[in-house]
Amino acid sequence: MTSARVARFIDHLPDGVSELYCHPATRRWPGATDNLPESYLCVEEFNALADPERRARLEHLGVRRAAFRDLALAIRHH
């Protein structure tokens, strides 16, 4: 998930709940290659999600970011 790819997804989100599956990280860690392929771009995913332009675009579109657990709690209280 790169910043450019996230930007393309943002502009095509349907109404309702959408999930963007990511495992962002600020760096690769020892043992990461045991769990993630070398080609996995976890740092780029973090940068894409933290990108001020992406965040501003989401806000402009009225999209609220939430963790999966937030959705589960909302369903339970609904």
Secondary structure, DSSP 8 states (H G I E B T S, - for coil): --HHHHHHHHTT--SS---------SS--TTHHHHS-TT--HHHHHHHHH-HHHHHHHHHHT-----HHHHHHHHHT-
